[in-house]
Amino acid sequence: LRRICPHCAAPVKVTANQMQRLGYTGTNQLDSQFHKGRGCAACKQTGYKGRIGIFELLVLDELVRDAILARRTSYEIRNIGIEHSGLVTLLEDGLVKAAGGLTTIDEVLRCLPKLRNPRPLAELRRLSGDIA
């Protein structure tokens, strides 16, 4: 994802449309300060400078292994990973990084697939080890 320019980053509020597109219904599920680049000479008026990586890691525990051996679908294996192994999806990792001021909600919505509604931000921070 594109990284927010550190020279022109400014706080922004998450809009109701963005909340709806993410699948959040309550206002307390994204209780964080988000940022967006205004545009400056350092970023050539784009608001972004550089890139950051987002990651998803499927831990091969006993439940996931059994699902693979039973030839379950990738959708079922992914859900087992989310429910039992603490898998944080690409979209959820993007949300954690947006909440940390590294990228924008718009960039997360533009680039990442929404296969299911993300969990509350507090839970995602706990799962990813983010203490911000």
C-alpha positions as a Markdown table, in Angstrom:
| # | Residue | x | y | z |
|---|---|---|---|---|
| 1 | Leu | 0.0 | 0.0 | 0.0 |
| 2 | Arg | 1.1 | 3.6 | -0.5 |
| 3 | Arg | 2.5 | 5.2 | 2.6 |
| 4 | Ile | 1.2 | 8.6 | 3.9 |
| 5 | Cys | 3.7 | 11.4 | 3.4 |
| 6 | Pro | 5.1 | 12.2 | 6.8 |
| 7 | His | 5.5 | 15.9 | 5.9 |
| 8 | Cys | 1.9 | 16.7 | 5.1 |
| 9 | Ala | -0.1 | 14.1 | 7.1 |
| 10 | Ala | -3.2 | 15.5 | 8.8 |
| 11 | Pro | -5.9 | 13.8 | 10.9 |
| 12 | Val | -9.2 | 12.9 | 9.3 |
| 13 | Lys | -12.4 | 11.3 | 10.4 |
| 14 | Val | -13.7 | 8.1 | 8.9 |
| 15 | Thr | -16.8 | 8.8 | 6.9 |
| 16 | Ala | -20.1 | 6.9 | 7.1 |
| 17 | Asn | -19.6 | 5.7 | 3.6 |
| 18 | Gln | -16.1 | 4.3 | 4.4 |
| 19 | Met | -17.6 | 2.6 | 7.5 |
| 20 | Gln | -20.3 | 1.0 | 5.4 |
| 21 | Arg | -17.9 | -0.1 | 2.7 |
| 22 | Leu | -15.7 | -1.8 | 5.4 |
| 23 | Gly | -18.8 | -3.5 | 6.9 |
| 24 | Tyr | -18.8 | -1.7 | 10.2 |
| 25 | Thr | -22.2 | -0.7 | 11.6 |
| 26 | Gly | -21.2 | 0.8 | 15.0 |
| 27 | Thr | -19.2 | 3.9 | 15.6 |
| 28 | Asn | -17.0 | 2.4 | 18.3 |
| 29 | Gln | -15.4 | -0.3 | 16.1 |
| 30 | Leu | -12.9 | 2.2 | 14.6 |
| 31 | Asp | -12.0 | 4.2 | 17.6 |
| 32 | Ser | -8.7 | 5.5 | 16.3 |
| 33 | Gln | -7.3 | 8.7 | 14.7 |
| 34 | Phe | -6.7 | 8.2 | 11.0 |
| 35 | His | -4.6 | 10.4 | 8.7 |
| 36 | Lys | -4.4 | 11.5 | 5.1 |
| 37 | Gly | -1.7 | 13.4 | 3.3 |
| 38 | Arg | -2.7 | 16.9 | 2.1 |
| 39 | Gly | -0.1 | 17.1 | -0.6 |
| 40 | Cys | 3.2 | 19.0 | -0.5 |
| 41 | Ala | 6.4 | 19.4 | -2.4 |
| 42 | Ala | 8.0 | 16.4 | -0.8 |
| 43 | Cys | 5.3 | 14.0 | -2.1 |
| 44 | Lys | 4.6 | 16.0 | -5.4 |
| 45 | Gln | 1.1 | 16.8 | -4.2 |
| 46 | Thr | 0.0 | 13.2 | -4.0 |
| 47 | Gly | -0.2 | 12.8 | -0.2 |
| 48 | Tyr | 1.8 | 9.6 | -0.4 |
| 49 | Lys | 5.5 | 8.9 | -0.3 |
| 50 | Gly | 6.8 | 5.3 | -0.4 |
| 51 | Arg | 5.1 | 2.0 | 0.3 |
| 52 | Ile | 4.4 | -0.4 | 3.1 |
| 53 | Gly | 3.8 | -4.1 | 3.1 |
| 54 | Ile | 0.7 | -5.8 | 4.5 |
| 55 | Phe | 0.8 | -9.5 | 5.4 |
| 56 | Glu | -1.4 | -12.5 | 6.0 |
| 57 | Leu | 0.0 | -15.6 | 7.6 |
| 58 | Leu | -1.9 | -18.9 | 7.8 |
| 59 | Val | -0.5 | -20.9 | 10.8 |
| 60 | Leu | -0.6 | -24.6 | 10.0 |
| 61 | Asp | -2.0 | -26.0 | 13.3 |
| 62 | Glu | -3.8 | -29.3 | 13.7 |
| 63 | Leu | -7.3 | -27.9 | 12.6 |
| 64 | Val | -5.9 | -26.3 | 9.5 |
| 65 | Arg | -3.8 | -29.4 | 8.6 |
| 66 | Asp | -6.9 | -31.6 | 9.0 |
| 67 | Ala | -9.0 | -29.3 | 6.8 |
| 68 | Ile | -6.3 | -29.4 | 4.1 |
| 69 | Leu | -6.0 | -33.2 | 4.3 |
| 70 | Ala | -9.8 | -33.4 | 4.1 |
| 71 | Arg | -9.7 | -31.3 | 0.9 |
| 72 | Arg | -11.9 | -28.6 | 2.3 |
| 73 | Thr | -12.3 | -25.5 | 0.2 |
| 74 | Ser | -9.9 | -22.5 | 0.6 |
| 75 | Tyr | -12.8 | -20.5 | 2.0 |
| 76 | Glu | -13.4 | -23.1 | 4.7 |
| 77 | Ile | -9.6 | -23.3 | 5.5 |
| 78 | Arg | -9.4 | -19.5 | 5.7 |
| 79 | Asn | -12.3 | -19.4 | 8.1 |
| 80 | Ile | -10.8 | -22.1 | 10.3 |
| 81 | Gly | -7.6 | -20.0 | 10.4 |
| 82 | Ile | -9.5 | -16.9 | 11.3 |
| 83 | Glu | -11.6 | -18.5 | 14.0 |
| 84 | His | -9.0 | -20.8 | 15.6 |
| 85 | Ser | -5.5 | -19.8 | 14.6 |
| 86 | Gly | -5.7 | -16.0 | 14.9 |
| 87 | Leu | -5.3 | -15.3 | 11.2 |
| 88 | Val | -5.4 | -11.6 | 10.5 |
| 89 | Thr | -6.6 | -11.0 | 6.9 |
| 90 | Leu | -5.0 | -8.6 | 4.4 |
| 91 | Leu | -7.8 | -6.1 | 4.9 |
| 92 | Glu | -7.6 | -6.3 | 8.7 |
| 93 | Asp | -3.8 | -5.8 | 8.6 |
| 94 | Gly | -4.4 | -2.8 | 6.3 |
| 95 | Leu | -6.8 | -1.4 | 8.8 |
| 96 | Val | -4.3 | -1.8 | 11.7 |
| 97 | Lys | -1.7 | 0.1 | 9.6 |
| 98 | Ala | -4.2 | 2.8 | 8.7 |
| 99 | Ala | -5.1 | 3.2 | 12.3 |
| 100 | Gly | -1.3 | 3.5 | 13.0 |
| 101 | Gly | -1.0 | 6.4 | 10.6 |
| 102 | Leu | 1.0 | 4.5 | 8.0 |
| 103 | Thr | -1.6 | 4.5 | 5.2 |
| 104 | Thr | -5.1 | 5.8 | 4.5 |
| 105 | Ile | -8.6 | 4.1 | 4.7 |
| 106 | Asp | -9.0 | 5.1 | 1.1 |
| 107 | Glu | -5.9 | 3.1 | 0.1 |
| 108 | Val | -7.1 | 0.1 | 2.1 |
| 109 | Leu | -10.5 | 0.2 | 0.4 |
| 110 | Arg | -8.8 | 0.7 | -3.0 |
| 111 | Cys | -6.3 | -2.2 | -2.9 |
| 112 | Leu | -7.6 | -4.9 | -0.6 |
| 113 | Pro | -10.3 | -7.5 | -1.1 |
| 114 | Lys | -13.2 | -7.6 | 1.4 |
| 115 | Leu | -14.0 | -11.3 | 1.7 |
| 116 | Arg | -15.8 | -10.9 | 5.0 |
| 117 | Asn | -16.4 | -8.1 | 7.5 |
| 118 | Pro | -13.3 | -7.2 | 9.6 |
| 119 | Arg | -13.3 | -7.6 | 13.3 |
| 120 | Pro | -13.2 | -4.7 | 15.7 |
| 121 | Leu | -10.0 | -2.7 | 15.6 |
| 122 | Ala | -9.2 | -3.3 | 19.3 |
| 123 | Glu | -9.2 | -7.1 | 18.6 |
| 124 | Leu | -7.1 | -6.7 | 15.5 |
| 125 | Arg | -4.5 | -4.7 | 17.4 |
| 126 | Arg | -4.4 | -7.4 | 20.0 |
| 127 | Leu | -4.0 | -10.2 | 17.4 |
| 128 | Ser | -1.3 | -8.3 | 15.4 |
| 129 | Gly | 0.7 | -7.3 | 18.5 |
| 130 | Asp | 0.1 | -3.5 | 17.8 |
| 131 | Ile | 0.1 | -1.6 | 21.0 |
| 132 | Ala | -0.7 | 1.9 | 19.6 |
